[in-house]
Amino acid sequence: MPNGERVLADGGLTMRIAIAFLAACLVLCLAACSKPAPEARTSPPEPITGERLAYIVGCVNCHHQTPKEILNAPPLLMVQAYSLPEFTTLLRTGVTRAGRDMYAQGSVMGIVAREQLAHLTDGEIASIHHYLQTGWTAERAALEEAKIATFPPPTFMKP
């Protein structure tokens, strides 16, 4: 075999060994850099508290963190007069315990109840009700209302 052919034959073998070596290094490098798989969850996530739900769904925002010139919602303390079935009806339909249909009257609460709050589960409604019955106070409402002064005024209210 001429000298040039032998070099070419050895070069092909050497090239295959080099590629195999680089591939092995790449696999080892990627394996070392990857994160371990997260552990499977063995228990269901903890339910969201009534307090957190009252903030997430907007109870506190509409009733205590929005200037009354924009939305004159009554204080959440009024929920303490509602039984759980009455509160459930309010959140699902927009009908108050006195029978006032806020949706039919075009009230924001009536619309929010039917379009958003009606999707809450019975457990979530019970959790919000329990929190507003036992954990919501006039002092807490005042703290939330004090935040309004720290917000920039809405553009339509600027002088």
C-alpha positions as CSV (number, residue, x, y, z in Angstrom):
1,M,0.0,0.0,0.0
2,P,1.5,3.4,-0.9
3,N,2.4,5.6,2.0
4,G,-0.4,8.1,1.2
5,E,-3.1,5.5,1.2
6,R,-1.9,4.1,4.6
7,V,-2.1,7.6,6.2
8,L,-5.6,8.1,4.8
9,A,-6.7,4.7,6.1
10,D,-5.2,5.4,9.6
11,G,-6.7,8.9,9.5
12,G,-10.2,7.5,9.0
13,L,-9.7,5.2,12.0
14,T,-8.3,8.0,14.0
15,M,-11.1,10.3,13.0
16,R,-13.7,7.8,14.1
17,I,-12.0,7.3,17.4
18,A,-11.9,11.1,17.9
19,I,-15.6,11.5,17.1
20,A,-16.5,8.7,19.4
21,F,-14.4,10.2,22.2
22,L,-16.0,13.7,21.7
23,A,-19.5,12.1,21.6
24,A,-18.8,10.3,24.9
25,C,-17.5,13.5,26.5
26,L,-20.5,15.4,25.3
27,V,-22.9,12.8,26.8
28,L,-21.0,12.9,30.2
29,C,-20.9,16.7,30.2
30,L,-24.7,17.0,29.5
31,A,-25.4,14.4,32.1
32,A,-23.3,16.3,34.7
33,C,-25.0,19.7,33.8
34,S,-28.6,18.5,33.9
35,K,-30.8,19.0,36.9
36,P,-32.1,16.0,38.7
37,A,-35.7,15.2,38.0
38,P,-38.1,16.8,40.5
39,E,-39.5,14.5,43.1
40,A,-43.0,13.4,42.4
41,R,-45.6,15.0,44.6
42,T,-46.9,12.5,47.1
43,S,-49.8,14.7,48.5
44,P,-52.2,17.1,46.9
45,P,-51.3,20.8,47.2
46,E,-52.7,22.6,50.2
47,P,-55.9,24.5,49.6
48,I,-55.8,28.2,49.2
49,T,-56.9,30.0,52.4
50,G,-60.1,32.1,52.6
51,E,-57.9,35.1,53.3
52,R,-55.8,34.6,50.2
53,L,-58.9,34.0,48.1
54,A,-60.5,37.2,49.3
55,Y,-57.6,39.0,47.9
56,I,-57.2,36.9,44.7
57,V,-60.8,37.2,43.5
58,G,-61.0,40.9,44.3
59,C,-63.2,41.1,47.4
60,V,-60.7,43.3,49.2
61,N,-59.8,45.3,46.1
62,C,-63.3,46.4,45.2
63,H,-64.6,46.8,48.7
64,H,-61.6,48.5,50.4
65,Q,-58.8,49.4,48.0
66,T,-60.7,51.3,45.3
67,P,-61.6,55.0,45.8
68,K,-65.3,55.4,46.6
69,E,-65.5,57.9,43.7
70,I,-64.7,55.0,41.3
71,L,-66.6,52.1,43.0
72,N,-68.8,52.6,46.0
73,A,-68.8,49.1,47.3
74,P,-70.0,48.5,50.9
75,P,-67.6,47.3,53.6
76,L,-66.9,43.6,53.7
77,L,-68.0,43.5,57.3
78,M,-71.6,43.2,56.0
79,V,-70.8,39.6,55.1
80,Q,-70.9,38.8,58.8
81,A,-74.7,39.2,58.5
82,Y,-74.8,36.5,55.7
83,S,-75.3,32.8,56.3
84,L,-73.2,30.5,54.1
85,P,-76.2,29.7,51.8
86,E,-77.0,33.4,51.4
87,F,-73.3,34.2,50.7
88,T,-73.2,31.4,48.2
89,T,-76.3,32.8,46.4
90,L,-74.7,36.3,46.4
91,L,-71.4,35.1,44.9
92,R,-73.1,32.8,42.3
93,T,-76.0,35.0,41.2
94,G,-75.5,38.5,42.4
95,V,-78.7,38.4,44.5
96,T,-78.4,39.8,48.0
97,R,-80.0,38.2,51.1
98,A,-82.7,40.8,50.9
99,G,-83.5,39.6,47.4
100,R,-82.0,42.6,45.5
101,D,-80.8,41.3,42.0
102,M,-77.7,43.3,41.5
103,Y,-77.1,41.8,38.0
104,A,-80.5,42.9,36.8
105,Q,-79.7,46.4,38.2
106,G,-76.5,46.6,36.2
107,S,-74.3,46.6,39.4
108,V,-70.7,45.7,39.1
109,M,-71.1,43.2,41.9
110,G,-73.9,41.4,40.0
111,I,-71.8,41.1,36.9
112,V,-68.7,40.0,38.7
113,A,-70.8,37.4,40.7
114,R,-72.2,35.8,37.5
115,E,-69.2,36.1,35.3
116,Q,-66.3,35.4,37.7
117,L,-67.3,34.4,41.2
118,A,-69.8,31.8,40.0
119,H,-66.8,29.7,39.0
120,L,-65.6,29.3,42.6
121,T,-66.1,25.9,44.2
122,D,-68.4,25.4,47.2
123,G,-65.2,24.9,49.3
124,E,-63.7,28.1,48.1
125,I,-66.9,30.0,48.8
126,A,-67.1,28.5,52.3
127,S,-63.4,29.3,52.9
128,I,-63.9,33.0,51.9
129,H,-67.1,33.2,54.0
130,H,-65.3,31.7,57.0
131,Y,-62.5,34.2,56.7
132,L,-64.8,37.2,56.3
133,Q,-66.9,35.9,59.3
134,T,-64.0,35.3,61.6
135,G,-60.8,37.1,60.4
136,W,-62.0,40.3,58.7
137,T,-62.2,43.3,61.1
138,A,-62.9,47.0,60.8
139,E,-59.3,47.6,61.7
140,R,-58.2,45.4,58.8
141,A,-60.5,47.2,56.5
142,A,-59.1,50.6,57.6
143,L,-55.6,49.3,56.9
144,E,-56.6,48.4,53.4
145,E,-58.4,51.7,52.8
146,A,-55.3,53.6,53.9
147,K,-53.5,52.1,51.0
148,I,-55.6,54.2,48.6
149,A,-53.8,57.3,49.6
150,T,-50.5,55.7,48.4
151,F,-51.8,54.9,44.9
152,P,-51.3,57.5,42.1
153,P,-54.6,59.1,41.2
154,P,-56.4,57.6,38.2
155,T,-55.8,59.7,35.1
156,F,-59.4,60.9,34.9
157,M,-59.1,62.3,38.4
158,K,-55.9,64.3,37.8
159,P,-56.3,68.1,37.8
